[in-house]
Amino acid sequence: MFGLIGHLTSLEHAQAVAHQLGYPEYGDQGLDFWCSAPPQIVDEITVTSLTGQVIQGKYIESCFLPEMLSQRRIKAAIRKILNAMATAQKNGVDITALGGFSSIVFENFNLKENKQVRDVELDFGRFTTGNTHTAYIICRQVEQMSAQLGMDLAQATVAVCGATGDIGSAVCRWLDQNTEVQDLLLIARDQERLQALQGELGRGKILGLEEALPLADIVVWVASMPRGVDISSIPLKNPCLLIDGGYPKNLDSQLQQPGVHVLKGGIVEHALDIQWKIMEIVEMDVPDRQLFACFAEAMLLEFEQWHTNFSWGRNQITVQKMEQIGAASVKHGFKPLLHF
């Protein structure tokens, strides 16, 4: 059995969804209440592979909200993720994906030091961030969507915002090794990590956001921040392909510039309908078929019986691992979202 640990995009979103799911006692409450609310299993899932194999899963709502980070409710955020992981393990889930900010909280606050959660000793081998599959899907979106738009990667400049993160660094490795991308622009806040990445790649220009974006034919946005960032005033090229791989995905509402094509990054479409309701709640365009690539990684690991933390640790994703999970993704009927 696979598990998915998720969360909603804001307090307002959480209140609305609580009413939809039949938890009215959650729907009228403020952030203090959500800081103390326990995780809930809110969906049972059935997925069928193109091979005919059928697997079962559970969706665990962590009750974490991004406001817990932006308002410095750090202990609450940590408690949310650990309790959700304990819930998955107690319910017999073999492999669980940490979606959205769940993996970011785990990594940034070193939660691997917290193995004991009440009566549960966490087995971290049962959890994956899903970042390897997400990085693979974003790279395939860059390759395939640029071709649709008539862009030649061999003559293109690609800016990666969030380049030193787990997904961002993996995207840079793939683009460097598996494509003919002409120039890579590396954008992140930590200059030391940027220089280390530049040294590893042997290429790439380190630039600030406002300097880099106007130079880019393709922008890969993989910086997830609880408050987001406004880039609407930065002039982009015409045409420009922007892959919005952050969370929440809100760049399409910001950018109304001519010739700027914003694609939801890290989203996959399954060949067959998935029996669940959770993707309606997160407002996917085709909720029976579309989902986050990180969630799909848990499904792939269950299909393949790879019950291991396939994606784990910061900046450990290799091109070889991306190709491995990519082959499983194709085999079982997943493909990158390739329409706006």
N, C-alpha and C positions, 0 to 999 in steps of 0.2 A: 504494500500500500504506500502511496505517496501523499505528501502533505504540502500545503501552500500556506505560508504565513504572510499575511498582507495587512494593509492599513489604508485608511481613507486620506484624502488630500488636505482636509481642513476641518476645523470644528463645525463649520456650517454644513459641510458635506456629510460629516458623521451624524449630525443631528437629523438630517433629512433621511439618510439611509437607515438609521435606527427605527424610524417610523415605518419604512418600507419592509423591514425584516421582522416587524412585530415586537420591537423592544421600545414601547413608548416611554418607559421609565428612563431610557437613555436619551431620548430625542429632545427633551426639554431642559437638559442639563448643560452647565458650562464646563470649562476646562478642568476645574477642580474635580468634578465628578469623573471625567474621563481619565484623569490621572490615577484614580483608584479603581476603575472598572476592571474586572478580570477578563482574560481572553475568552472567546466563545467560538465553538465550532458551529459555523453558520451555513455550511453547504457540504453535501455529499456529491461526489463527482464520478462520472464514468467516461472513460476515453477509449476509443477504438482506433487502433493503428491501421494503416494501409495493409499491413500484413495479416490483419484479422484478429490480432491479439487484443484483449480487453483488460484494462486495469481500472482499479478503484482508488479514489483519493478523498481527502478532506480539506476544506478550506478553514483556516483558523484566523479569525479577526483578532488582531493583537490589541485593539483599542488604543494603539499608539497614534498620536497626531503630530504633524510637523511643528505645531505651535509649542510642543514640549521642548523642542530644541531652541526655537527662536526666543522663547520666554524663559530659557534656562531652567526648565524642569528636568534636569539631566537624570536625577535618580529615578524619576517616574519613567522616563524613556527607557532606561536600562532595565527596570523592573518589568516593563511591558514585553520587551523582547525575550528576556529569560523565561518569563511565565508562559509565553506563547510556545517557546521551544519545549518547555517541560510538558505542556498540554499535548503537543504532538507526540512526544515520546511515550507519555502515559497511555495514549490511545492506540499504541501499537503501530505507529507510522514508521516505515522502514527508511524513507528518505524524504526530507522536507526542504523546500526552497525558501530562503529568506528574501522576501520581495521588498521592493522600494527602499525605504530608509532602514529596514530591519538589518540588512547586512552592513550598512554604513555605521549604524549605532554599535553593532557587534565589533566591527573592526576598530572604529575610532576610540571606543572606550574599553578596549582590551577585555572583552567579556569572557574570553577563554579562561580567565583566572577565576571565573565563577561557575564551577562545575556543579556545585550542590545548590539545587533550587528546592527548598523545603524537603520533601521526601524523595526527590528525584535527583540522581546523579546523571548529569547530561553526558551523552555519548556523542561527541562532536562529529564522529564518523557518520552519523545519521543526518547531517545537515549540509546543504550546499548553498552558496550565494546565488548560483545561476548566472554568474557574470561571464563565464566562458561562452555559453550559448548566446548571451546577449551581445557580447563583442563580435562573435561570428556573424550574427544576423545583421548587425549594424554595418559590418564590412561588406557583406553581400548586398545590402541596400545601397551603399556607396557605389559599388561596381555596377550593379544592374540599373539603378535609377539614373546614374550619370550617362550610361549608354542610351537609355530611353530619351534623355534630354539632349543627346547629341554632343556630350562633353567627352573629350579625349583625355583620359587620366594621364597620359604621357605628357600632356601639355598643361596639366591642371595644378593649381596650388590648393592644398587641403589644409585647413586650420582645425586643430583638435583642441577644443576647450574643455579642460579637465584632463589634460594629457597625462598627468602623473597619477591619476586614480587607477583602480584595478582595471576597469573597462577601457579607459582612455589609453593607458600604456599598451594594452593588448591590441587595440585598434591601430596604434602607431606601428607596432611590430608587424602586424599583418600587412598594412599598407606598404611598409618598407620592403618586406620579403616577398609578398605575393602579387604586387602590382607594379606598374611603371610610373607611379605618381611622381611628378616632376619636383614639387617642393612640399615640404611639411612645415607648418607653423605650429609651434608648441606653446600652449597657453595654460597656465596654472598659477596658483598663488605662491607655492613653495619653490623658491628659486634653487635651492640645493637639490631637490628632487628633479627639477627640470634639467639641471645640468647633468645629473646622473643619467637621466633618460637620453639626453642628447649624446652623451658619451657612449651609452650602450648601442644606440642606433648608428652612430657615426655620421649623423646628419640631423637636419631640422634646425629651424631658426626660433629662438626664444623671443617672443614678442608679447606686449600687453594686448588686452582685448581690443581697445579702440584703435590700436595700430594694426592689428592682424586682420580683423574681420573685413575691412574694405579691400584687402589684397586677395581674399580667398574666392576661388570658384566654387569650392565645396566647404561647408562648415559642419563639423561633427561636434554636436553639443552633448557632452556627457558629464556635465557638472550638475550635481543634484544638491540644491540648497533649499532649506526650509522656507526662506522668504523669496526665493527666485531672484532674478536680476533683470533689469530693464535695458534692452539693447535696441529699442525702437528708434533711438536718435542716431545710431551708427549707420552710415550709408554703406550698403552692400552692393556687390557687383550685379549687373543685369546681363546675363542670367546668373543666378546663384542657387545652388542646391544646399538646403540646410536640413540636416538630419537631427531632429530633436530627440535625443536619447536620454534626456534628464527626467526627473520626476519631481513635481508634476509636469506634464507636457503642456506648456502654455505659450510657446513661442509663436504658434500660428496666429494667435489673437493679437500679438504685439506687432508683427511684421506685415505691413500692408504695402511694402515697397514694390514697384514694378519689377517683374522678372524674378522675384524671390520665391522659390518653391520650397515649402516647409513640409517635410515628411515625418510622420511619427516614427521615431527610431526605436529599435529593439522590440518591435511588435511582430508577431508571427500570425499566419493564418493556417488553420488545420484543414486538411482535405475533407474531413467528415465532421458532422455536428458533434459537439461535446455536450453531454448531459450535465448541465449545471445552471446556476442563476447568477453567479457572482460577477460575471463580466457585464451583465446588464447594469449592475450597481455602479461599476466603475466607468460606465458609459462608453463601452466599445461600440464602434459603428455596426459591427456584425457580431453580437455577443456569443452566438453559438459556435463561431469559428475563430475569432480573434482573441489573442491573449498576449501577455508579457512573455518575452523570450526566457526570462529567468524562471517563470513558473513552468514553462515547457521543458526546461532542463530537468526538473524533478520528474516529470512524466517520462522523459527519455531515459533517465537513469532507472526508473521502475520498469519500463519496457525491456531494457537491456539487462536488468538485474545487476546493475552496477551500484550496489548499495554502499556508496562511499562519498566522502566530501570532495566531489569532483572539482568544484571551484572553492578554494579556501585560501586564506592568507592574502596579504597585500602584494600586488604586482608579481604573482606567480603564474600568470596565464601565458602559455606558450602557443605559438602558431600550430604546433603539432596537436596540442589538446583541442584547439579550436577546430582543426580539421577532423579530429576524431568525433567530437560532439556534432559537428556539421554533417558528417556522414550518417549518423544515427537520426538526425533531424530529417534529412531527406528520406531515409528509409521508412520512417514512421508517418510521413505525410505532412510535415511542417514546411512552410516556405515563408520568406520575408514579405512583409507588407510592402507593396510596390505601387500604391496609388494614394493620391492626396485626399 
